[in-house]
Every structure is written in structure tokens, then in C-alpha cells.
Amino acid sequence: MCVTGLTVQNTAIFFSFTGQVVILLLIQIGGLGIMTLTFFAAVVLFEGLSLHDRLLLGKMLSENRLARIGQTLSFIVALTFITEGIGAVILFISLESIPDLGMRIFHSVFHSVSSFCNAGFSTLPDGLADAAVQSNRIWQIVMMVLIIIGGLGALVCEDISHWTMTTIRLKMGKTGPRPRLKVHSKLVISVTAGLIISGAIGIFISEFFIGRGPQNGGTVLTAFFHSVTARTAGFNTVPMSQISVLTAQILMVLMLIGGSPGGTAGGMRTTVFAIGLAHVWSQLRMSRRGIIIFNRKISPEVGAQALGVLVLTGVWLIVNLMILIALESGQGHSESKLFFELISAFATVGLSLDLTASLTPGSQILLIVNMFVGRIGLLTVMATLIAPDTHPGSGKPQEKILLI
């Protein structure tokens, strides 16, 4: 449900076919989001939403035009099932190693949904390192594309779709407004591309230039696949226990940043990472212009909120790491491996250094809590638990505090 992928049992071996179908449905619901499904059902079954519901949903989807709420919801659901359907067909065609038609269909559908929803669960005993799909470049590339689309978010995909259609109409000689991507979409696309490329370069250097790490389908494809899957799908094409310490550190950074708002991925989110760093940079430069991104000024409140999420995430992980180390005292697990496991759970990734099943029950419960909090969002959880300040604005004198 939290599309994380961390397991204490092998999904392909331990669970029955019925159990795997239940897991598939939970992944799909978790990927779409319970709220999105609920409101979409309200539109379909009850023929519309109240004004209050539209305002709430518009805030959740970052859509100010209430008339477009139903259209946006329809696009989200349509994008999900169409993308997963196309992905399943391509995976099915390229899965020639499994002769049984029924199992071939099920494996294709399961991995397509699991990829788009950034879940990381696999119905193959050894995952993508299994003999049935080992060195299958088509499978890896298709799943990378599905992971990226799911991680971008439906709102960015809708903006790209609208921009593409408008551009095509203008090239055909039709009149209309000039197409322009939203600043949010530009930021998500540029940060995502930058993280994928820099992550792949870092993994390639640490695994294949400095060391002689395992590969599947070629060194370049292995580097790019794990750069993509670390944000935040959780698939792996090579044994994670064989990767170098440096590669593990790179993956931890990618996992923590995660995907983008409105998508199926978890983590801090690409926009929080970018705006938070931009806010810090603006403060260091003592800039009067504030945060300027793609020739647009970003509200200082957004920058402070992004920085707050970064700080809150750091505090949460440090406290949970201390608890995890205490729970695993005397078990012989290194702190770096425990931190890797914790970040993987919190960022809803699912990558593991073969540690999950060997953890104590208390540690596994702690990971469950982090998976749940990571899926909902740490800021949402904190805002729910902490009562809002209802006191009127203070008219008391203002004082300065030295920070430097």
C-alpha cells in the first residue's frame, strides 16, 4: 500500500497467486492515492463534487481552476491505466523466456504496475536479476520509462501533454495562445534529468571505473537503471550486497531526494530539494531579488517551507536511526547498512542490502512506521499531530536575535 518494496519474504516464492494479486491491487491503490480514487469515484458515481470538496481537491492537486478538477482527475486515472497497459504489452512481447501464456501475462502486468507505481515488488524469484529476464535490455528500459513517468507526477505529464498538443496545433497553422510549460513542470523535469544523469555517472565511476562491480545488460545500462530505480522504485538488476560502499552512499542520496509531488514516488521530493537549496543560496548571498527560477520569482514562504521540510526530515531520520541502532544493538549490523535500510523505508524505495529479513521485530515495526509516514508525507503527519496556532497576530515589540 505504501509502494515501498521492502519485504521479509520473497514475494514470488512465499505468496500464493491470490496473495500476489492482492499485493498488485494494493500497489495500484497506493500508487494512485486513496484520495484521488475516492474523489474520482465521487465524480463518476455521484455526478460531481461539492464546492468544498473541489476546493480541497484543488489544493491537493495544485489546480486553481475548479472547473478543471474533474478533468484533471480523469487525466490522472487515464494516464495511469494507459501507461501501465502500454508498458505491460511491451513487457509481454519481450518476455519470450516464459512459455506459459497466463504467467507471461501476469508477470508483464505486475511489473508494469509495480514500475509505474514505483513499488519495486517483483513476481520473479530473483527480481530483475532472475534468469528469465537477466540481460533483457528491453525490460530494463521499459521499466525505467515507467518509473520516470510515475515519478514525474500526473500534473507534470498533463502539462507536457497540453504543451505538446498546443505546439502541434500551432505548427498546423491554427491560431491560439503560445504554449508554455509551468515553472513547476520545468523545475521537476530539469531536476529529475539532472539527478538521473549525475547519479548514473557517479554509479558508473564507483562501480565500474574504480571497482569491478556486478552488471546486468551492460555497465552503462546498469548504472542508469539503478540511478532511476533509486528514486524511488526499488528494483535492482544486480545483488545489492555486492555493490561498493561509495555506490551505497550515492543511492542513499538519490533515495532521500526521491520523486516529484503528485507522482507515485516518495522521498523529500525534487521540488523541496531544489527550492530548499535555492532558498539557502539566496540567504547566503543576501539577495534582494529572492528566489528566481526560470525567470519567475518564487514566494519566500515556499522557500522557507522547503527548507523546513529538509530540516524536519533530517531530524526525523537522525532520531529514528538512533532508535534503530539501539534496537539492533549486539546484532552485528553496521550503522551505514541500518541507515541505508531506514532511508529506503522512509523514501518508499525498497532497496535493501539483504538486511530486512534479519532485523529484529522492533526494527521491522520501526521500518513499517517510516514507510507509512514516508508515503503520506512527513509534513502532513506533523501538521496532523500538532494543533494549529489559533491565536491572533501579536502586536508586541519586535527584537533581533544574533545568528552569526
Buried (B, 14 or more C-beta within 10 A) or exposed (E): BBBBBBBEEBBBEEBEEEEBEEBBEBBBBBBBBEEBBEBBEBBEEEEEBEEEBBEBBBEBBEBEEEEBBBEBBEBBBEBBEEBBEBBBBBBBEBBEEBEEEEBBBBBBBBBBBBBBBBBBBBBBEBBBBBEBBBBBEBBBBBBBBBBBBBBBBBBBBBBBEBBEEBEEEBEEEEEEEEBEBBBBBBBBBBBBEEBBEBBBBBBBBBBBEEEEBBBBBBBEBBBBBBBBBBBBBBBBBBBBEEBBEBBBBBBBBBBBBBBBBBBBBBBBBBBBBBBBBBBBEBBEEEEEEEBEBEEEEBEEEBBBBBBBBBEBBEEBBEEBBEBBBEBBEEEEBEEEBBBBBBBBBBBBBBBBBEBBEEBBEEBBEBBBEBBBBBBEBBBEBBEEEEEEEEEEEEEEEEEEEEEE
